[in-house]
Amino acid sequence: MEEYIKKKQLAVHRADHAYFLAAVFCFWLATYIYAPVFGVYLQEIGFRFWAIGIILGAYGITQILLRFPLGILSDFLQRIRKQLFVGSFIVALISSLILVFFDSFAMILIARLLAGVTASMWVMATVLYSHYFDAYRASRAMGIMQFVTVATQFFSMAVSGWLVHQFGWTLPFWAGAVASVLGAFFAWRIKEVQPLEEPADRKSMAFHIKETIRLPQLKGLTFLSMIAHAVLFITIFGFSPLYAAALGVEEQSFIWLTCAFFVPHAAASLSLVFYRIDPRRNKAVLVICFILTSVFLFAVPLTHTLASLSSMHIFIGLALGFVFPLLLSEVVLVSPPAFKMSAMGFFQSFYALGIFLGPLAAGVIAEQVSLDAVFIITGTLCAVAAVFVLLFMGRRKISF
């Protein structure tokens, strides 16, 4: 075992990490470069809140349908993991070009469904990169991945409003297309590190699926991540920019809201790369994070300026910055080697329910009640998550 670890460490060089992380940056840039202003764009071309909610939620539909099957498939056909990851950039390119040339409800919906296909391949990236590290450093691997993801999201949020203000609504879509091409190049250059475990028995797929679903903690971790992703896509990637626009904030000023959310969000994720939280404290950390998110979501309707709105998002971003990598690293750790990709597929597929249902429900609430109600109900959801953490983690036999 020690000899294997040494050989793997020698096999992976800094250049391999650089190519992989560059591919991850392009992976998220391709779909997030226009995300901060997308809801405002849809409102600008005449869509109502319910239609905006459907389109924003469509991004999660294909992820729900594909991530778990892709995880299972990849466990049985390990040789195509890299090819599927490369293929995700081709799909992202098609999605971006559709958004450039079409503005009908049907075509935009198709584009977002395709963007969801791209995001479904994230299951490949997370496990492929986890093989660059030893098992006991899983939290570091996921912390790095989460940091690059957040850094990409932050960059997208920072420049998208300025790009629209300077060059028009279609330039972010063109930028997504360019990122797709570059990402395909970097992904093709990444090195695959074969895990120590043997490939799964191809004759036992039904058993494989059953055993994956039965993994202890997996469903609970997935539920918590589903709520966290619902909050993310309801707020900063959904209705927070719309709330800012309702206050009279112009697109080029969205950068302040972006910085308020993503600087602490990225700092929290990056801190986990260098500092490992004692597993016995994870329960308390998650409870505190969900409670903080809940409190400041409740406070959003009380804000009436960009400064006060941004101040609320500082704490929301900080709290979620700890939640995501902690949950992700635990899925890696609680999954036996032969079920690691399947477990990650299950986790990412079903937390995508939050990406789908969150914006969809928020659109209906905004249409039927008000934008204020969106944040109040989302805050209530986070309070429920905090209670669930107390109950769920209190019963677990295997501690975080």
C-alpha positions in Angstrom: 0.0 0.0 0.0 2.8 2.4 0.9 4.7 1.6 -2.2 1.5 2.2 -4.3 1.0 5.6 -2.6 4.6 6.6 -3.3 4.3 5.6 -6.9 1.1 7.6 -7.3 2.6 10.7 -5.7 5.6 10.5 -8.1 3.2 10.0 -11.1 1.3 13.2 -10.4 3.2 16.4 -11.1 2.4 20.1 -10.6 1.7 20.4 -14.4 -1.0 17.6 -14.0 -2.7 19.6 -11.2 -2.4 22.8 -13.3 -4.1 21.2 -16.3 -6.8 19.7 -14.1 -7.6 22.9 -12.3 -7.5 24.9 -15.5 -10.1 22.5 -16.9 -12.2 22.9 -13.8 -12.0 26.7 -14.1 -13.2 26.5 -17.7 -15.8 23.9 -16.8 -17.6 26.3 -14.5 -16.9 29.5 -16.5 -18.7 28.0 -19.5 -22.0 27.9 -17.6 -21.5 30.5 -14.9 -20.1 33.5 -16.9 -23.7 34.6 -17.7 -25.4 33.2 -14.6 -25.3 36.4 -12.4 -27.2 38.4 -15.0 -29.2 35.6 -16.6 -32.4 36.2 -14.5 -32.2 39.9 -15.3 -31.7 39.1 -19.0 -34.7 36.9 -19.0 -36.8 39.7 -17.4 -35.4 42.1 -19.9 -36.6 40.1 -22.9 -40.0 39.8 -21.4 -40.3 36.6 -19.3 -42.4 36.6 -16.1 -41.2 35.3 -12.8 -42.7 31.9 -13.2 -41.0 31.4 -16.6 -37.7 32.6 -15.2 -38.1 30.1 -12.4 -38.7 27.3 -14.8 -35.7 28.2 -17.0 -33.4 28.6 -14.0 -34.6 25.3 -12.5 -34.1 23.5 -15.8 -30.4 23.5 -15.1 -31.0 21.0 -12.4 -33.4 18.7 -14.3 -30.8 17.0 -16.5 -28.5 16.8 -13.5 -31.1 14.9 -11.5 -31.6 12.5 -14.4 -27.9 11.9 -15.4 -25.6 12.3 -12.4 -26.4 9.0 -10.6 -26.6 6.9 -13.8 -23.3 8.5 -14.9 -21.7 7.6 -11.6 -22.8 4.0 -11.9 -21.7 3.8 -15.5 -18.3 5.2 -14.7 -17.7 2.7 -11.9 -18.3 -0.1 -14.5 -16.6 1.6 -17.5 -13.7 3.4 -15.8 -11.9 4.0 -19.0 -14.5 6.5 -20.3 -14.4 8.9 -17.3 -12.0 11.3 -19.0 -13.8 11.1 -22.3 -17.1 12.0 -20.7 -15.4 14.9 -18.9 -14.1 16.2 -22.3 -17.5 15.7 -23.9 -19.1 18.0 -21.3 -17.3 20.9 -22.8 -18.7 20.1 -26.3 -22.2 20.2 -24.8 -21.4 23.5 -23.1 -20.3 24.9 -26.4 -23.7 24.0 -28.0 -25.6 25.5 -25.0 -23.7 28.8 -25.2 -24.2 29.1 -29.0 -27.9 28.5 -28.6 -28.1 31.4 -26.1 -26.2 33.6 -28.6 -28.5 33.1 -31.5 -32.0 32.4 -30.0 -34.2 34.1 -27.4 -37.4 32.1 -27.4 -38.6 30.3 -24.3 -38.2 26.8 -25.9 -34.6 27.4 -27.2 -33.4 29.0 -23.9 -34.9 26.1 -22.0 -33.1 23.6 -24.2 -29.8 25.6 -23.7 -30.2 25.4 -19.9 -31.0 21.7 -20.1 -27.8 21.2 -22.0 -25.9 23.3 -19.5 -27.3 20.8 -16.9 -25.8 17.9 -19.0 -22.4 19.6 -18.7 -22.8 20.1 -15.0 -23.7 16.4 -14.6 -20.1 15.5 -15.6 -18.8 17.2 -12.5 -19.1 13.7 -10.9 -16.3 12.7 -13.2 -14.1 15.6 -12.2 -14.5 15.2 -8.4 -13.5 11.5 -8.3 -10.8 11.8 -11.0 -9.2 14.5 -9.0 -9.6 12.7 -5.7 -7.3 10.0 -7.1 -4.5 12.6 -7.1 -4.6 12.4 -3.3 -4.4 9.8 -0.6 -7.7 8.9 1.1 -6.9 10.7 4.3 -6.4 13.9 2.4 -9.9 13.8 0.8 -11.0 17.0 2.5 -8.0 18.8 1.0 -8.8 17.5 -2.5 -12.4 18.6 -2.2 -11.4 21.9 -0.6 -9.2 22.7 -3.6 -12.0 21.7 -6.0 -14.5 23.8 -4.1 -12.1 26.8 -4.0 -11.5 26.7 -7.8 -15.3 26.3 -8.3 -16.0 29.3 -6.1 -13.2 31.3 -7.6 -14.7 30.7 -11.1 -18.1 31.7 -9.8 -16.7 34.8 -8.2 -14.9 35.8 -11.4 -18.1 35.2 -13.4 -20.1 37.3 -11.0 -17.5 40.1 -11.0 -17.2 40.5 -14.8 -20.6 39.5 -16.2 -22.4 42.7 -15.3 -19.6 44.8 -16.7 -19.5 42.8 -19.9 -23.2 43.3 -20.4 -22.9 47.0 -19.7 -20.0 47.5 -22.1 -20.8 45.0 -24.9 -24.4 43.9 -24.6 -26.3 40.8 -23.4 -24.7 38.3 -25.8 -21.1 38.7 -24.9 -21.2 36.5 -21.8 -22.7 33.8 -23.9 -19.8 34.1 -26.4 -17.4 34.0 -23.4 -19.0 30.7 -22.3 -18.4 29.3 -25.8 -14.7 30.3 -25.7 -14.3 28.8 -22.2 -15.8 25.5 -23.6 -13.2 25.2 -26.3 -10.3 26.0 -23.9 -11.8 23.6 -21.3 -11.9 20.7 -23.8 -8.2 21.3 -24.6 -7.2 21.3 -20.9 -9.4 18.3 -20.1 -7.8 16.3 -22.9 -4.4 16.9 -21.4 -5.2 15.8 -17.8 -3.6 12.7 -16.5 -5.7 9.8 -15.2 -4.5 8.1 -12.0 -5.9 4.6 -11.6 -7.2 3.9 -8.1 -5.9 0.9 -6.1 -9.3 -0.8 -6.1 -10.3 -3.3 -8.8 -13.1 -2.4 -11.3 -16.6 -3.3 -10.2 -18.0 -6.6 -11.3 -20.0 -5.8 -14.5 -22.5 -8.6 -13.8 -23.7 -7.1 -10.5 -25.0 -3.7 -11.5 -28.3 -4.1 -9.7 -26.4 -5.1 -6.5 -24.0 -2.2 -7.1 -26.9 0.3 -7.2 -28.6 -1.2 -4.2 -25.5 -1.2 -2.1 -24.7 2.4 -3.1 -28.2 3.6 -2.0 -27.7 1.6 1.3 -24.4 3.4 2.2 -24.7 4.9 5.7 -25.1 8.7 5.8 -25.3 9.1 2.1 -29.0 10.0 1.9 -28.7 12.4 4.9 -25.6 14.1 3.4 -27.5 14.4 0.1 -30.5 16.0 1.7 -28.4 18.6 3.4 -26.6 19.4 0.2 -29.9 19.6 -1.7 -31.0 22.4 0.7 -27.7 24.2 0.5 -27.8 24.2 -3.3 -31.4 25.3 -3.3 -30.3 28.3 -1.3 -27.4 29.1 -3.6 -29.5 29.0 -6.8 -32.4 30.9 -5.2 -30.2 33.7 -3.9 -27.0 34.7 -5.7 -27.6 32.7 -8.9 -31.3 33.5 -9.0 -33.3 36.1 -7.2 -30.7 38.2 -5.3 -29.8 40.1 -8.5 -33.5 40.5 -9.3 -34.0 41.9 -5.8 -31.1 44.3 -6.4 -32.6 45.3 -9.7 -35.9 46.0 -8.0 -34.0 48.4 -5.7 -32.7 50.2 -8.7 -29.2 48.8 -8.9 -27.7 48.7 -12.4 -26.0 45.7 -13.9 -22.5 47.0 -13.6 -23.0 47.5 -9.9 -23.8 43.8 -9.3 -20.1 43.3 -8.7 -20.5 44.7 -5.1 -23.2 42.1 -4.3 -21.0 39.5 -6.0 -17.9 40.4 -3.9 -20.0 40.5 -0.7 -21.1 36.9 -1.3 -18.1 35.3 -3.0 -15.1 36.7 -1.2 -16.0 35.2 2.2 -17.4 32.1 0.4 -14.1 31.5 -1.3 -12.1 32.3 1.9 -14.1 29.7 3.8 -13.5 27.0 1.1 -9.8 27.9 0.9 -9.4 27.7 4.6 -10.3 24.0 4.5 -7.4 23.4 2.1 -4.9 24.4 4.9 -6.8 23.7 8.0 -8.6 20.5 8.7 -11.6 20.9 11.0 -11.7 18.3 13.8 -14.3 15.7 12.7 -16.0 16.0 16.1 -16.7 19.6 15.4 -18.4 19.2 12.1 -21.9 18.9 13.6 -21.5 22.2 15.4 -20.0 23.9 12.3 -22.9 22.8 10.1 -25.6 23.8 12.6 -24.0 27.2 13.0 -23.7 27.7 9.2 -27.3 26.8 8.5 -28.6 29.0 11.4 -26.5 32.0 10.2 -27.8 31.5 6.7 -31.3 31.4 8.0 -31.0 34.6 10.0 -29.5 36.7 7.3 -32.0 35.4 4.7 -34.7 36.6 7.0 -33.0 40.0 7.1 -32.8 40.4 3.3 -36.4 41.9 3.0 -35.4 44.5 5.6 -32.7 45.9 3.2 -33.3 48.9 1.0 -29.9 49.7 -0.4 -27.2 47.8 -2.3 -24.9 48.2 0.8 -27.3 46.7 3.2 -28.3 43.9 0.8 -24.6 43.1 0.2 -23.9 43.0 4.0 -26.5 40.2 4.4 -24.9 38.2 1.6 -21.5 38.4 3.3 -22.7 36.0 6.0 -24.7 33.9 3.6 -21.7 33.3 1.4 -19.4 32.6 4.4 -21.7 30.0 5.9 -22.3 28.2 2.6 -18.5 28.3 1.9 -18.0 25.8 4.8 -21.1 23.7 4.1 -20.3 22.6 0.6 -16.7 21.2 0.9 -17.5 19.5 4.3 -20.4 17.6 2.8 -18.5 16.8 -0.4 -15.4 15.4 1.4 -17.6 13.3 3.6 -19.2 11.5 0.7 -15.7 10.6 -0.5 -14.7 9.3 2.9 -17.8 7.3 3.7 -17.8 5.6 0.3 -16.0 2.2 -0.1 -13.5 2.4 -3.1 -15.7 0.2 -5.4 -18.7 2.5 -4.8 -17.0 5.9 -4.7 -18.1 7.1 -8.2 -21.6 5.7 -7.7 -21.9 7.4 -4.4 -20.7 10.7 -5.8 -23.2 10.3 -8.6 -26.1 9.7 -6.2 -25.0 12.6 -4.1 -24.7 15.1 -7.0 -27.8 13.8 -8.8 -30.2 14.2 -5.9 -28.8 17.4 -4.5 -29.5 18.7 -8.0 -33.2 18.5 -6.9 -32.4 21.7 -4.9 -31.0 23.3 -8.1 -34.2 22.5 -9.9 -36.9 22.8 -7.2 -35.4 25.8 -5.5 -35.6 28.4 -8.3 -38.8 26.8 -9.6 -40.6 27.3 -6.2 -39.0 30.7 -5.8 -40.3 31.8 -9.2 -43.9 30.8 -8.2 -43.6 32.5 -4.8 -42.2 35.7 -6.4 -45.1 35.7 -8.9 -47.9 34.8 -6.5 -46.7 36.6 -3.3 -43.5 38.8 -3.5 -39.8 38.8 -3.8 -39.6 39.3 0.0 -41.4 36.0 0.6 -38.8 34.2 -1.5 -36.1 35.0 1.1 -38.3 34.4 4.1 -39.3 30.9 3.0 -35.7 30.1 2.0 -34.6 31.2 5.5 -37.1 28.8 7.0 -35.7 26.0 4.8 -32.3 26.6 6.3 -33.7 26.5 9.8 -35.1 23.1 9.0 -31.7 22.0 7.7 -30.1 23.0 11.0 -32.6 20.9 13.0 -32.0 18.0 10.6 -28.3 18.2 11.2 -28.9 17.9 14.9 -31.1 14.9 14.5 -29.2 13.2 11.7 -25.7 13.6 12.9 -26.8 12.7 16.5 -27.8 9.3 15.3 -24.8 8.5 13.1 -22.6 5.6 14.1 -19.8 6.9 11.9 -18.7 10.4 12.9 -17.7 13.1 10.6 
